[in-house]
């Protein structure tokens, strides 16, 4: 995974907090014809990191060294280990 451990920890904390507040149900996404990737990126969009949403934070902090594939790998790993 190309995301630094520090950035990964920030993402993990923010995504877990968001899921605790707004549980996203994978079966609801599937029933609506939406992919697991869509769920992960919606979760990132809904997350707050500092005073910005997760997408803005990713743009400001991750895209200087990572691309969408790298970020999605981190999101997938976090979502698969969140229960």
N, C-alpha and C positions, 0 to 999 in steps of 0.2 A: 504494500500500500504506500503510495507516495505522500500522503498527508502526514505532516509531522505529528509526533505524539502529543505535543502541546495543543495543536489545532484539533486533533482528533478528540482529545479530552473536552475541549470547549464545545465541539459539536455534540458529543455524547451527552453532556450535561444539559445542554439546551434542548435536544430532541427528547430526552427522557422527561424533562419538565413539561414540555409541550404535550407529550402523550399522556402524562398524568392529568393534565388539565382538559385536554380535548382528545379523548381516545378515538383513533381512526380504526375502522374495522375493515380488514382486508376483504372480507366477503362482500361488504357493501360496495367496495370499489370494483370488485370482479363483476358483481351483479349489474353495475352501471357500465360495464364494458371498459373499465379503466385498468391500467396495468399496475403491477407492484412498483414499477419505477415511478409512475405518476404519484402513487401514495407517498413514496419516499421524498420526492421533490416538493409535494404539497406540505409535507411535514416540515421540511427545511424552510419553506416559505412562511409557514405559520410560527416558526420558532423565533424567539427574541434573544439576541445575543448582544449584550450591552444595551445600547439605545436604538438598535436597528434590527430589521428582520433578518432571518438567516440567509436569504439570497443576497442582500446587500453586504452582509458580513463576508460571505463567500467571495463575492466580487472584490471586496477590499483586501482580503487576506489570503485567499487560496489560489486565485487565478494567476498570480505572478509565478507560480511554480507547478500548478496542477491543472488538469483539464476536467471536463464533465465526467469522463470515465473514471478518473481517480476519485473525484468527489462522490460519485455514485457508489463506488466500491466501499468507501467509508460509510456512507448512508446505509447501504445494504448490511454491512457488518453490524452497525449499531441497531438497526431494526430487527435483525435476526437474533440479537442477544438481549432484546427488551421484552420482558413479559410481565 
